[in-house]
Amino acid sequence: MPKRRLYLIAGLSLIVVLWVAGYLREDNSPAPPALPSHSYSKALRQAHEGLPGAARVLYQQLQRTDLAPIRRAALYAELPNYPSPLALKLASRDLQHEDPLVRRAAVGCIGRMLTTGQRSLVLGPLLDDAEQSVRFAAVDALLGLEPDEIGLYIGPLQTALEQYQQALQLQPEDAAAQLRLARLYLHEDAFEQAAAALKQSLKTAPDSLDALAVQVRLLERQGQHDASRQVLAKALAVQPESAFLQHELGVWLTRHDQPEYALLALSRAVELEPDNTGYRQALAIALHGLEQTEAAQRQLETVLSQQPANREARVLLIEYWKQTGQLQNVQVLLAQLEQQNPDDPLVQQGL
C-alpha cells in the first residue's frame, strides 16, 4: 500500500478517535426542544385571546431562559388569567430574576393571583429588594391588606411605604407621581398630605379625570359627602358624555347605598363605551345585586365574547349560572376553561 494512502488512513482514524473521545466527554442529557422564532408571539396572542392550550404555551415560554426581559415581563400581564401551582412556581422563581423589570412584573402578577394572606408570605421578602422600584411594586401589591394578613412584614411594609412617599415627593412636577402620592397618603388617612399632593397633581394636569376621582374619594373619607357629590356633578355638567365620569358616579352611588340610581349611571357608562369590559363587569355586578341575574349574565356573556381569557368574568358567570340552577351552562363554561387551562383550580374543583 503506498505510503501516501497509509498516512491518509492513519489521519482519518485519528480524527474519528478524537471525535469519539470528545463525544464521550460531553453532557449527553437531552437538550430542551428548540422553539420556532415565532412561538413567543404566537403564545402571547393565544394567551391574550383565551384560545385552547393557552396556559400550556404560556408556561412553556416562561420556562425559556433566552427571552429578553421586556418579553418575559409581557407574559406576566397574561398569567393571572391562567392560575395553577406551576404558574405560581414560575412567577415566584422570577421574583429572583436579575432584571428589575421582570421582578416587578412577577410581583404584579402574584398580587393578582394570590389571596390576601398568601400574597404577603410570597411578596413580603421583596420589601427589602435591592432595587427601589421593586420594593415599591411590592408595596402596591400589599397595600390594603389587614395587619394580621401582613403579619411579620408590617415593619418592612411601613419602611418601604415611607421610602415610596419620599421618592414621589421629589417629583413635584410629575402629575402622575403626585397623584400616586395622594393615593398613598389617602390609604394612611393622612388627609392633609393627600390634599396637598392632589393639589400639586391638578396644578400640573388640571383636566385629569383620575385626579378628580381621587378628589372625590378624599372628600368622602373626610365625611364631606355633599362636597364629593358636587365635584362629580360639576364635572358631569361639563362632560356629560364621559363614560369614565358616568362610571365614577355609579360607583359613588353604590357606595352611598343608592343601587337603583347607580345602575342608571353604570348602564350609561357601558352605552358610551361598550368595549370597556371593566365597566360592563361592574354593571353586571350591580345588576346581580338588584337580583336581575339574567341581565347580569348577559353582560358577562358579552364580556367573555370580547375577552375569552377574562377569568374573573368567567368565574362570576359560573357562579351566577349555579345560583339559577343552570348547570348545563356551568359545564360549558368549565369545559372552555379546561381547554384554556386544565390545571385551573376551578376546573379541578368541578361542579
Backbone torsions as a table, in degrees:
resi	resn	phi	psi	omega
1	MET	NA	129.8	-178.8
2	PRO	-58.1	146.5	-178.5
3	LYS	-59.5	-38.3	-178.1
4	ARG	-58.7	-40.6	-179.5
5	ARG	-69.2	-37.1	178.3
6	LEU	-62.7	-42.5	179.1
7	TYR	-62.3	-39.3	-179.5
8	LEU	-64.7	-44.6	179.7
9	ILE	-63.6	-43.7	-179.6
10	ALA	-62.6	-40.5	-179.9
11	GLY	-64.7	-44.2	178.5
12	LEU	-63.2	-38.8	179.0
13	SER	-62.6	-41.7	179.7
14	LEU	-63.2	-40.8	179.0
15	ILE	-61.8	-42.7	179.5
16	VAL	-63.3	-43.1	-179.5
17	VAL	-62.5	-44.6	-179.7
18	LEU	-64.3	-38.2	179.8
19	TRP	-64.9	-43.5	179.3
20	VAL	-64.2	-42.2	-179.9
21	ALA	-62.9	-42.4	178.2
22	GLY	-63.4	-39.8	179.7
23	TYR	-62.9	-42.4	-178.2
24	LEU	-66.7	-27.7	179.3
25	ARG	-80.4	-16.3	-177.3
26	GLU	-73.9	156.5	171.8
27	ASP	-75.0	113.4	-175.6
28	ASN	-90.3	11.1	177.9
29	SER	-65.6	141.4	-176.3
30	PRO	-61.1	136.3	178.6
31	ALA	-76.7	150.2	177.2
32	PRO	-62.7	144.0	-177.4
33	PRO	-60.2	136.4	178.6
34	ALA	-71.3	134.8	179.9
35	LEU	-101.1	137.2	178.9
36	PRO	-60.5	153.1	-174.4
37	SER	-60.9	-26.7	-177.8
38	HIS	-89.1	-0.3	-172.0
39	SER	-66.3	-33.1	-179.7
40	TYR	-62.1	-52.8	-179.0
41	SER	-61.4	-39.3	179.9
42	LYS	-65.4	-43.1	-179.7
43	ALA	-65.4	-41.6	-179.7
44	LEU	-63.7	-42.1	178.3
45	ARG	-65.8	-41.4	-179.4
46	GLN	-61.9	-41.1	179.4
47	ALA	-70.4	-42.6	-177.9
48	HIS	-63.9	-35.4	-177.5
49	GLU	-93.0	0.6	177.2
50	GLY	64.4	37.7	-178.9
51	LEU	-79.7	158.7	177.3
52	PRO	-54.6	139.1	-179.4
53	GLY	79.8	9.5	-175.1
54	ALA	-60.0	-44.8	-177.6
55	ALA	-62.6	-43.3	-177.0
56	ARG	-59.1	-48.6	-177.4
57	VAL	-70.9	-31.3	177.4
58	LEU	-65.5	-45.3	177.6
59	TYR	-61.8	-40.4	179.8
60	GLN	-59.8	-43.3	-179.9
61	GLN	-64.7	-38.4	-179.0
62	LEU	-71.6	-16.5	176.5
63	GLN	-86.6	-6.3	177.2
64	ARG	-72.9	152.4	178.4
65	THR	-112.4	2.7	-174.8
66	ASP	-109.8	9.3	-178.2
67	LEU	-80.7	140.6	173.2
68	ALA	-65.2	147.4	-177.8
69	PRO	-52.6	-41.5	-177.4
70	ILE	-65.7	-33.1	177.4
71	ARG	-72.8	-40.6	179.0
72	ARG	-63.4	-42.6	-179.5
73	ALA	-63.2	-35.5	-179.1
74	ALA	-63.4	-30.3	179.4
75	LEU	-64.8	-31.6	-177.4
76	TYR	-73.9	-13.7	173.4
77	ALA	-71.5	-24.6	-178.7
78	GLU	-96.9	-27.3	-170.8
79	LEU	-58.8	-34.8	-179.6
80	PRO	-58.2	-21.3	176.6
81	ASN	-79.0	-5.1	-176.3
82	TYR	-131.7	61.6	-176.8
83	PRO	-72.1	149.2	175.5
84	SER	-176.5	167.5	175.1
85	PRO	-58.0	-37.9	179.6
86	LEU	-67.8	-39.9	178.8
87	ALA	-60.0	-43.8	179.0
88	LEU	-65.4	-39.6	179.2
89	LYS	-62.3	-44.2	-179.1
90	LEU	-65.0	-44.8	-179.7
91	ALA	-66.4	-40.7	179.9
92	SER	-64.1	-37.4	178.0
93	ARG	-61.8	-37.7	-177.8
94	ASP	-78.9	-2.2	170.1
95	LEU	-66.1	-15.6	178.7
96	GLN	-106.4	8.6	-178.4
97	HIS	-61.1	147.6	-176.3
98	GLU	-68.3	-24.2	-177.1
99	ASP	-94.9	125.6	-179.6
100	PRO	-59.6	-31.0	179.1
101	LEU	-60.0	-42.4	179.7
102	VAL	-69.8	-41.7	179.6
103	ARG	-61.3	-43.6	178.6
104	ARG	-62.7	-41.2	179.3
105	ALA	-64.2	-39.8	178.7
106	ALA	-66.5	-38.5	177.2
107	VAL	-60.6	-48.6	179.9
108	GLY	-61.6	-39.1	179.1
109	CYS	-64.6	-47.7	-179.1
110	ILE	-65.4	-35.7	176.9
111	GLY	-59.2	-30.5	178.8
112	ARG	-86.9	-27.2	-174.5
113	MET	-84.8	-34.4	-170.7
114	LEU	-98.9	150.1	174.0
115	THR	-73.6	172.7	-168.2
116	THR	-55.9	-56.4	-176.4
117	GLY	-64.0	-42.7	178.7
118	GLN	-63.6	-37.1	-177.1
119	ARG	-60.0	-43.7	-177.3
120	SER	-66.9	-35.3	179.5
121	LEU	-64.7	-38.1	-177.1
122	VAL	-81.8	-40.7	-172.9
123	LEU	-95.1	-16.2	-179.2
124	GLY	-50.9	-45.8	-179.5
125	PRO	-59.6	-23.4	-179.0
126	LEU	-72.8	-11.1	176.3
127	LEU	-66.6	-15.0	177.5
128	ASP	-110.8	17.6	-179.2
129	ASP	-60.3	148.3	-179.0
130	ALA	-66.4	-25.8	-178.4
131	GLU	-93.5	125.3	-177.2
132	GLN	-58.2	-44.7	-176.7
133	SER	-63.2	-30.8	178.1
134	VAL	-71.8	-40.7	176.8
135	ARG	-59.8	-41.5	-178.5
136	PHE	-69.3	-35.0	176.0
137	ALA	-63.6	-38.1	177.6
138	ALA	-65.9	-38.2	176.2
139	VAL	-59.6	-48.3	-180.0
140	ASP	-57.2	-38.4	-177.1
141	ALA	-75.1	-21.9	-175.1
142	LEU	-104.7	-15.1	178.9
143	LEU	-61.3	141.4	179.3
144	GLY	98.4	-14.6	177.0
145	LEU	-74.6	151.0	176.4
146	GLU	-72.5	152.4	-179.1
147	PRO	-53.6	-39.9	-179.1
148	ASP	-71.2	-20.7	176.6
149	GLU	-79.6	-31.4	178.3
150	ILE	-77.4	-34.4	175.3
151	GLY	63.2	-127.0	-174.7
152	LEU	-69.1	-9.6	-175.9
153	TYR	-94.8	11.3	179.1
154	ILE	-60.9	-46.0	-179.9
155	GLY	-62.5	-54.1	177.7
156	PRO	-59.0	-34.3	178.5
157	LEU	-65.8	-43.6	179.4
158	GLN	-64.3	-39.6	179.0
159	THR	-63.9	-47.0	-180.0
160	ALA	-66.4	-35.4	178.1
161	LEU	-63.1	-43.0	178.8
162	GLU	-64.9	-39.2	176.6
163	GLN	-63.4	-39.5	178.9
164	TYR	-60.5	-48.5	-179.8
165	GLN	-62.5	-42.0	-179.8
166	GLN	-63.8	-39.7	179.3
167	ALA	-65.2	-38.9	179.8
168	LEU	-71.3	-32.6	178.3
169	GLN	-62.5	-25.0	-179.5
170	LEU	-81.1	3.9	-179.3
171	GLN	-123.4	60.5	-173.5
172	PRO	-65.5	-23.4	-178.1
173	GLU	-92.7	-1.7	179.6
174	ASP	-95.1	107.9	-176.0
175	ALA	-61.7	-41.0	-179.2
176	ALA	-65.6	-39.4	179.0
177	ALA	-65.1	-42.2	179.7
178	GLN	-67.9	-34.4	177.3
179	LEU	-67.7	-40.7	176.5
180	ARG	-63.3	-39.3	178.4
181	LEU	-62.6	-41.2	178.4
182	ALA	-61.2	-41.1	179.5
183	ARG	-65.0	-39.1	179.4
184	LEU	-65.5	-42.5	177.8
185	TYR	-66.5	-36.8	179.3
186	LEU	-63.2	-37.2	178.0
187	HIS	-60.2	-33.1	-178.9
188	GLU	-92.4	6.2	-176.3
189	ASP	61.5	26.7	175.2
190	ALA	-89.7	77.2	-168.4
191	PHE	-67.1	-38.8	-177.9
192	GLU	-64.3	-45.6	179.1
193	GLN	-66.4	-38.4	178.7
194	ALA	-62.0	-42.0	-180.0
195	ALA	-64.3	-39.2	179.9
196	ALA	-65.5	-43.9	179.2
197	ALA	-65.9	-39.3	178.7
198	LEU	-64.7	-41.3	178.4
199	LYS	-60.7	-41.5	179.6
200	GLN	-66.2	-38.6	178.8
201	SER	-63.9	-44.7	-179.4
202	LEU	-69.2	-26.7	176.8
203	LYS	-64.1	-38.0	-179.3
204	THR	-83.6	-36.6	-178.2
205	ALA	-132.6	77.9	-172.8
206	PRO	-65.4	-19.6	-177.4
207	ASP	-99.7	12.5	-177.2
208	SER	-69.4	118.3	177.5
209	LEU	-73.2	-30.3	176.9
210	ASP	-63.7	-40.4	178.4
211	ALA	-66.0	-37.5	177.6
212	LEU	-61.3	-41.7	179.3
213	ALA	-62.6	-39.4	177.6
214	VAL	-67.7	-37.1	177.6
215	GLN	-61.3	-41.2	177.6
216	VAL	-61.5	-45.4	-179.5
217	ARG	-65.0	-39.3	-179.7
218	LEU	-62.5	-44.9	178.7
219	LEU	-64.0	-40.4	178.1
220	GLU	-61.7	-45.5	-177.7
221	ARG	-64.3	-23.4	177.1
222	GLN	-90.4	4.8	179.2
223	GLY	82.5	9.7	-178.5
224	GLN	-95.8	68.6	-172.8
225	HIS	-69.4	-39.9	178.1
226	ASP	-63.2	-42.2	179.6
227	ALA	-63.8	-39.1	179.1
228	SER	-65.4	-39.4	177.9
229	ARG	-65.2	-38.0	-179.5
230	GLN	-66.9	-34.4	176.7
231	VAL	-61.6	-44.8	178.5
232	LEU	-66.5	-42.9	-178.1
233	ALA	-62.9	-41.8	180.0
234	LYS	-63.5	-42.9	180.0
235	ALA	-66.2	-40.1	179.5
236	LEU	-68.8	-30.0	177.2
237	ALA	-64.5	-31.8	179.3
238	VAL	-83.5	-37.5	-176.7
239	GLN	-129.4	70.2	-177.5
240	PRO	-66.7	-19.5	-179.1
241	GLU	-96.3	16.6	178.6
242	SER	-84.2	114.7	178.2
243	ALA	-63.1	-37.8	179.8
244	PHE	-59.6	-48.1	-178.1
245	LEU	-67.4	-37.9	176.5
246	GLN	-62.7	-41.2	177.8
247	HIS	-64.2	-45.0	179.1
248	GLU	-61.4	-37.7	177.0
249	LEU	-63.6	-42.4	178.1
250	GLY	-61.6	-40.7	178.3
251	VAL	-66.3	-41.2	178.6
252	TRP	-61.7	-44.9	-179.5
253	LEU	-65.9	-34.6	176.4
254	THR	-63.7	-44.9	179.6
255	ARG	-63.5	-25.6	-178.0
256	HIS	-103.5	26.5	172.1
257	ASP	55.9	44.4	175.0
258	GLN	-125.9	64.5	-171.3
259	PRO	-62.9	-33.7	-179.0
260	GLU	-65.8	-44.6	177.1
261	TYR	-69.0	-35.7	178.0
262	ALA	-60.0	-38.5	-179.1
263	LEU	-60.8	-38.9	179.0
264	LEU	-63.0	-44.9	-178.5
265	ALA	-68.7	-41.6	179.7
266	LEU	-65.8	-37.0	176.9
267	SER	-65.2	-40.1	179.6
268	ARG	-64.5	-38.5	178.0
269	ALA	-60.3	-41.6	178.9
270	VAL	-68.0	-38.2	177.4
271	GLU	-61.2	-41.1	-177.3
272	LEU	-75.4	-29.2	-178.0
273	GLU	-139.0	74.1	-172.4
274	PRO	-65.8	-20.2	-179.4
275	ASP	-89.0	-0.1	179.0
276	ASN	-84.4	101.2	-175.6
277	THR	-69.6	-25.2	176.5
278	GLY	-65.4	-43.4	177.7
279	TYR	-64.9	-42.3	-177.9
280	ARG	-66.4	-36.6	178.9
281	GLN	-68.4	-38.8	176.5
282	ALA	-63.1	-38.4	177.0
283	LEU	-64.3	-40.8	179.2
284	ALA	-61.0	-42.5	-180.0
285	ILE	-65.6	-39.7	178.6
286	ALA	-65.6	-41.7	177.9
287	LEU	-62.2	-42.9	179.6
288	HIS	-64.0	-37.8	178.7
289	GLY	-63.4	-25.8	177.3
290	LEU	-96.9	16.6	176.9
291	GLU	62.9	26.9	173.1
292	GLN	-99.0	66.6	-169.7
293	THR	-65.2	-41.5	-178.5
294	GLU	-62.9	-41.3	178.0
295	ALA	-64.6	-38.5	177.9
296	ALA	-63.6	-41.5	179.2
297	GLN	-62.2	-39.7	179.6
298	ARG	-64.1	-39.1	178.2
299	GLN	-63.8	-42.2	-179.9
300	LEU	-69.5	-34.4	175.3
301	GLU	-62.4	-38.5	177.0
302	THR	-65.5	-40.5	177.1
303	VAL	-57.8	-46.9	-177.8
304	LEU	-69.5	-28.4	175.3
305	SER	-68.9	-30.1	178.1
306	GLN	-86.0	-35.2	-177.7
307	GLN	-136.4	81.3	-179.0
308	PRO	-59.2	-22.9	-178.6
309	ALA	-82.8	-5.6	-175.2
310	ASN	-70.1	93.4	-175.5
311	ARG	-68.1	-36.8	-179.1
312	GLU	-59.9	-44.9	178.5
313	ALA	-66.5	-37.7	179.7
314	ARG	-64.9	-42.2	179.4
315	VAL	-63.6	-42.3	177.6
316	LEU	-61.2	-44.9	-178.1
317	LEU	-65.5	-38.5	176.0
318	ILE	-59.7	-44.0	-180.0
319	GLU	-64.3	-41.3	-179.4
320	TYR	-67.3	-38.7	176.5
321	TRP	-64.9	-39.3	178.1
322	LYS	-60.7	-42.0	-177.5
323	GLN	-62.7	-29.1	179.6
324	THR	-96.6	6.7	175.4
325	GLY	72.9	15.8	-178.2
326	GLN	-94.5	74.8	-172.6
327	LEU	-71.3	-23.0	177.5
328	GLN	-64.3	-40.3	177.0
329	ASN	-67.1	-35.3	176.2
330	VAL	-61.3	-44.3	-179.3
331	GLN	-62.6	-37.5	178.3
332	VAL	-63.5	-46.5	-179.5
333	LEU	-65.1	-38.9	178.0
334	LEU	-67.6	-36.8	178.4
335	ALA	-64.6	-41.6	176.9
336	GLN	-64.1	-40.4	178.9
337	LEU	-64.9	-38.5	178.7
338	GLU	-64.7	-35.9	176.4
339	GLN	-64.8	-37.4	179.0
340	GLN	-72.9	-45.0	-171.9
341	ASN	-152.7	89.9	-177.5
342	PRO	-63.3	-17.0	-179.2
343	ASP	-96.1	7.5	178.0
344	ASP	-60.0	133.9	-179.5
345	PRO	-55.1	-32.8	-179.9
346	LEU	-68.6	-36.9	176.1
347	VAL	-66.5	-42.2	179.5
348	GLN	-64.1	-34.3	179.5
349	GLN	-72.4	-35.8	-179.7
350	GLY	69.8	-159.8	179.8
351	LEU	-69.7	NA	NA
